[in-house]
Each structure stands twice: as C-alpha cells, then as structure tokens.
Amino acid sequence: MWAGGGHADNEALPEEIGMRSGIGSLIYIVIGVIVASSHHYFTHADRLKPLLSALLAVALWPLLLLGINLHIK
C-alpha cells in the first residue's frame, strides 16, 4: 500500500471492475439491438420464433456482421 492509504493507480477495486463490466455489457447489448434492428429481426417479434430470433441476434450480433442468418424458421 502506498503512503496515501488507498490503492495504487494500476490496481482496480472489485467495485470498479464490476462497474466497467456492467457498462461494457450494456454497450454490447445496445449495439446488438441496433444491429439486429438494422437486419429486421424485430419485425413480427410478437410471436415466439421471431422473438427467439431477435434475442439470438442481439446476443450474437457479431455473427450478423459476418452475414450469418439467425432467423429461426
């Protein structure tokens, strides 16, 4: 521990790590919603299969950018 009594600048407290991962997860989900929406995964999302397709698209949005179709038939 350094003379200031806190933690060193290069060490993160567990709360800080949790906050960073929470913000990172939120950003990932927001990007997923945007990408899934741009690929029309929220069309007819009031039924089960389109809803599952939309959830998969949000969770696996990098695959959409690679051209993989996640629509459940």
C-alpha positions as CSV (number, residue, x, y, z in Angstrom):
1,M,0.0,0.0,0.0
2,W,1.3,3.4,-0.8
3,A,1.5,6.4,1.6
4,G,-1.9,7.8,0.6
5,G,-3.7,4.9,2.2
6,G,-5.7,4.0,-0.9
7,H,-4.9,1.6,-3.7
8,A,-2.2,2.1,-6.2
9,D,-3.1,3.7,-9.6
10,N,-2.7,0.5,-11.5
11,E,-4.9,-1.7,-9.3
12,A,-8.7,-1.7,-9.7
13,L,-11.0,-2.2,-6.8
14,P,-13.6,-5.0,-7.3
15,E,-16.4,-2.4,-7.4
16,E,-14.6,-0.6,-10.3
17,I,-14.2,-3.9,-12.2
18,G,-17.9,-4.6,-11.8
19,M,-18.9,-1.2,-13.0
20,R,-16.6,-1.5,-16.0
21,S,-18.0,-4.9,-16.9
22,G,-21.6,-3.6,-16.4
23,I,-21.1,-0.7,-18.7
24,G,-19.4,-3.0,-21.2
25,S,-22.3,-5.4,-21.1
26,L,-24.8,-2.5,-21.6
27,I,-22.8,-1.2,-24.6
28,Y,-22.7,-4.7,-26.1
29,I,-26.5,-5.1,-25.7
30,V,-27.2,-1.6,-27.2
31,I,-25.0,-2.4,-30.2
32,G,-26.7,-5.8,-30.5
33,V,-30.2,-4.1,-30.6
34,I,-29.0,-1.6,-33.2
35,V,-27.5,-4.3,-35.4
36,A,-30.5,-6.7,-35.0
37,S,-32.9,-3.9,-35.8
38,S,-31.0,-2.9,-38.9
39,H,-31.2,-6.5,-40.1
40,H,-35.0,-6.5,-39.4
41,Y,-35.0,-9.1,-36.5
42,F,-37.7,-7.1,-34.6
43,T,-40.3,-7.5,-37.4
44,H,-43.1,-9.6,-36.1
45,A,-41.4,-10.1,-32.8
46,D,-44.8,-10.6,-31.2
47,R,-44.6,-14.4,-31.9
48,L,-42.3,-17.0,-30.4
49,K,-39.9,-17.8,-33.3
50,P,-39.3,-14.2,-34.4
51,L,-38.8,-13.2,-30.7
52,L,-36.2,-16.0,-30.2
53,S,-34.6,-14.9,-33.5
54,A,-34.4,-11.3,-32.2
55,L,-32.9,-12.4,-28.9
56,L,-30.3,-14.6,-30.6
57,A,-29.5,-11.7,-33.0
58,V,-29.0,-9.3,-30.0
59,A,-26.7,-11.8,-28.2
60,L,-24.8,-12.9,-31.2
61,W,-24.7,-9.6,-33.2
62,P,-21.1,-10.1,-34.5
63,L,-22.3,-13.0,-36.5
64,L,-24.8,-10.8,-38.2
65,L,-22.0,-8.6,-39.4
66,L,-20.3,-11.6,-40.9
67,G,-23.5,-12.3,-42.9
68,I,-24.8,-15.3,-40.9
69,N,-28.6,-15.6,-40.8
70,L,-30.0,-16.2,-37.3
71,H,-33.7,-16.2,-38.3
72,I,-35.4,-19.3,-36.8
73,K,-37.6,-21.0,-39.4
